[in-house]
Amino acid sequence: MINHLWGLLSHPDREWRSIDEEGETVSHLYSHHVLWLAAIPVISAFIGTTQVGWTLGGESVLVSMGTAVGIGIAFYMLILAAVAVVGSTIFRMAKDIPDRPSLHRCIVFAGYIATPMFLSGLFALYPVIWLCALAGIAGVCYTAYLLYVGIPNFLGISEERGFILSSSTLAVGVLVLEVLLAAVVLLWSMGSENSIAWMLFG
């Protein structure tokens, strides 16, 4: 389970080659990586917002248990779907590559580059806005690093083409996932059932 986690954090260049050689399926990616790591920001935010409370510079604001469960389930499902959306976006934007990677390989790639974003969700256990923001920035930065390192090896293109593709197109796909993960933090930070209901139902 989560076989490549340490490798992606410590030696991503070598780990991308290892992932590529395995020819991993989408179902294996989800069952051994995404399902587990995607739960980190959701569970952390659930614990933080119901037990510690969001701190916006003043008093801590607690979210009720019932509200937290509903929001947590909804955003967990969205995060899982976002990986597939990002993979599909990568596939579409790589249409001009002569040896175009398959859709399932793009989804696998998307699942792994999201790893730092998932891990940064741990900081939601202590939901102080500035701390969560710093953790999110760190997650985005390392996600970008994995993106630039991984594209040439994992998608089988030159480093020059990989740089152009990651800068102009693949980054758009990654942003879809980043925005959804950021939305989890923003929604938890609303801090009350009335505010959350307003966000969801207008």
C-alpha positions as CSV (number, residue, x, y, z in Angstrom):
1,M,0.0,0.0,0.0
2,I,1.3,3.5,-0.9
3,N,4.4,1.8,-2.3
4,H,5.9,4.9,-4.0
5,L,5.2,7.5,-1.3
6,W,8.7,7.7,0.1
7,G,10.4,7.5,-3.3
8,L,8.4,10.4,-4.7
9,L,9.5,12.6,-1.7
10,S,13.1,11.5,-1.6
11,H,14.2,10.6,-5.1
12,P,11.3,11.4,-7.6
13,D,13.3,11.0,-10.8
14,R,14.1,7.4,-10.0
15,E,10.7,6.7,-8.6
16,W,8.9,8.0,-11.8
17,R,10.9,5.4,-13.8
18,S,9.9,2.7,-11.3
19,I,6.2,3.7,-11.6
20,D,6.4,3.8,-15.4
21,E,8.0,0.3,-15.6
22,E,5.2,-1.2,-13.4
23,G,2.5,-0.3,-15.9
24,E,0.0,0.4,-13.1
25,T,-3.7,0.3,-13.7
26,V,-6.1,3.0,-12.6
27,S,-7.9,0.6,-10.2
28,H,-4.6,-0.3,-8.6
29,L,-3.7,3.4,-8.3
30,Y,-6.9,4.2,-6.5
31,S,-6.9,1.2,-4.2
32,H,-3.2,1.5,-3.2
33,H,-2.6,5.2,-3.3
34,V,-5.4,7.7,-4.0
35,L,-8.1,6.3,-1.7
36,W,-5.8,6.4,1.3
37,L,-4.0,9.7,0.7
38,A,-7.1,11.6,-0.4
39,A,-8.5,10.8,3.0
40,I,-5.7,12.8,4.8
41,P,-7.0,16.3,4.2
42,V,-10.6,15.3,4.8
43,I,-10.0,13.4,8.0
44,S,-7.5,16.0,9.3
45,A,-10.0,18.8,8.6
46,F,-12.8,16.9,10.2
47,I,-10.7,16.4,13.4
48,G,-9.4,19.9,13.4
49,T,-12.7,21.7,12.8
50,T,-14.7,19.6,15.3
51,Q,-12.2,19.3,18.1
52,V,-9.9,22.3,17.8
53,G,-11.8,24.8,15.7
54,W,-10.8,27.2,13.0
55,T,-8.7,30.2,14.2
56,L,-9.0,33.3,12.0
57,G,-7.1,35.5,14.4
58,G,-9.7,35.6,17.1
59,E,-11.8,33.0,18.8
60,S,-11.7,29.4,17.5
61,V,-14.9,28.4,15.7
62,L,-16.1,24.8,15.9
63,V,-18.0,23.0,13.2
64,S,-20.7,20.6,14.4
65,M,-20.1,16.8,14.0
66,G,-23.1,16.3,11.6
67,T,-22.1,19.2,9.3
68,A,-18.4,18.0,9.3
69,V,-19.4,14.5,8.3
70,G,-21.6,15.7,5.4
71,I,-18.9,18.1,4.1
72,G,-16.2,15.5,4.5
73,I,-17.9,12.9,2.5
74,A,-18.8,15.3,-0.3
75,F,-15.3,16.6,-0.7
76,Y,-13.7,13.2,-0.4
77,M,-15.8,12.1,-3.4
78,L,-14.9,15.3,-5.3
79,I,-11.2,14.8,-4.6
80,L,-11.3,11.2,-5.9
81,A,-13.1,12.5,-9.1
82,A,-10.7,15.3,-9.5
83,V,-7.8,12.9,-10.0
84,A,-9.6,11.4,-13.0
85,V,-10.5,14.8,-14.3
86,V,-6.9,16.0,-14.1
87,G,-5.7,12.8,-15.8
88,S,-8.3,13.3,-18.6
89,T,-7.2,16.9,-19.0
90,I,-3.6,15.8,-19.3
91,F,-4.6,13.3,-21.9
92,R,-6.4,15.9,-24.0
93,M,-3.7,18.4,-23.8
94,A,-1.0,15.9,-24.8
95,K,-2.8,15.3,-28.1
96,D,0.1,16.7,-30.2
97,I,2.7,14.3,-28.7
98,P,3.6,11.8,-31.4
99,D,3.7,8.9,-29.0
100,R,0.7,10.1,-27.0
101,P,0.4,8.4,-23.6
102,S,-2.8,6.5,-22.9
103,L,-5.6,7.9,-20.8
104,H,-5.0,5.4,-18.0
105,R,-1.3,6.4,-17.8
106,C,-2.3,10.1,-17.6
107,I,-4.7,9.3,-14.7
108,V,-1.9,7.3,-12.9
109,F,0.4,10.3,-13.4
110,A,-2.2,12.7,-12.1
111,G,-2.7,10.5,-9.0
112,Y,1.0,10.5,-8.1
113,I,1.7,14.2,-8.7
114,A,-1.1,15.0,-6.3
115,T,0.8,13.3,-3.4
116,P,2.3,16.4,-1.8
117,M,-1.1,18.2,-1.9
118,F,-2.7,15.2,-0.1
119,L,0.1,15.2,2.5
120,S,-0.1,18.9,3.2
121,G,-3.7,18.3,4.4
122,L,-2.2,16.9,7.6
123,F,-1.8,20.5,8.8
124,A,-5.6,20.9,9.0
125,L,-5.4,18.9,12.3
126,Y,-4.5,22.3,13.8
127,P,-6.6,24.6,11.6
128,V,-4.9,28.0,11.9
129,I,-5.4,29.8,8.6
130,W,-1.8,31.0,8.1
131,L,-0.4,27.5,9.0
132,C,-2.7,25.7,6.6
133,A,-1.9,28.3,3.9
134,L,1.9,27.8,4.3
135,A,1.4,24.0,4.2
136,G,-0.7,24.4,1.0
137,I,2.0,26.5,-0.6
138,A,4.6,23.9,0.2
139,G,2.4,21.2,-1.2
140,V,1.9,23.2,-4.4
141,C,5.6,23.8,-4.8
142,Y,6.5,20.2,-4.4
143,T,3.7,19.1,-6.7
144,A,5.2,21.5,-9.4
145,Y,8.6,19.9,-8.8
146,L,7.1,16.4,-9.3
147,L,5.4,17.7,-12.4
148,Y,8.6,19.0,-14.1
149,V,10.7,16.0,-13.1
150,G,8.1,13.4,-14.0
151,I,6.8,14.5,-17.4
152,P,9.8,13.6,-19.5
153,N,10.3,10.2,-18.0
154,F,6.7,9.2,-17.3
155,L,5.2,10.5,-20.5
156,G,8.1,9.5,-22.7
157,I,8.9,12.9,-24.1
158,S,12.1,15.0,-24.3
159,E,13.0,17.3,-21.4
160,E,12.5,20.4,-23.6
161,R,9.1,19.2,-24.7
162,G,8.3,18.2,-21.2
163,F,9.1,21.7,-19.9
164,I,6.9,23.3,-22.5
165,L,4.0,20.9,-21.9
166,S,4.1,21.1,-18.2
167,S,4.3,24.9,-18.3
168,S,1.6,25.5,-20.8
169,T,-0.9,22.7,-20.5
170,L,-0.4,20.1,-17.8
171,A,-0.2,22.8,-15.1
172,V,-3.9,23.6,-16.0
173,G,-4.9,20.1,-15.2
174,V,-3.0,20.1,-11.9
175,L,-4.7,23.3,-11.0
176,V,-8.0,21.6,-11.1
177,L,-7.0,19.3,-8.3
178,E,-5.3,22.1,-6.3
179,V,-8.4,24.3,-6.5
180,L,-10.6,21.4,-5.3
181,L,-8.3,20.7,-2.4
182,A,-8.2,24.4,-1.5
183,A,-12.0,24.4,-1.6
184,V,-11.9,21.8,1.2
185,V,-10.0,24.2,3.4
186,L,-12.1,27.2,2.5
187,L,-15.4,25.4,3.2
188,W,-14.2,24.0,6.6
189,S,-13.1,27.5,7.5
190,M,-16.6,28.9,7.1
191,G,-17.0,27.6,10.7
192,S,-20.7,27.4,11.1
193,E,-23.7,25.5,9.8
194,N,-25.4,28.6,8.5
195,S,-22.3,29.6,6.5
196,I,-21.8,26.2,5.0
197,A,-25.5,25.8,4.1
198,W,-25.3,29.2,2.4
199,M,-22.2,28.1,0.4
200,L,-23.9,24.8,-0.7
201,F,-27.4,25.9,-1.4
202,G,-27.1,29.7,-1.9
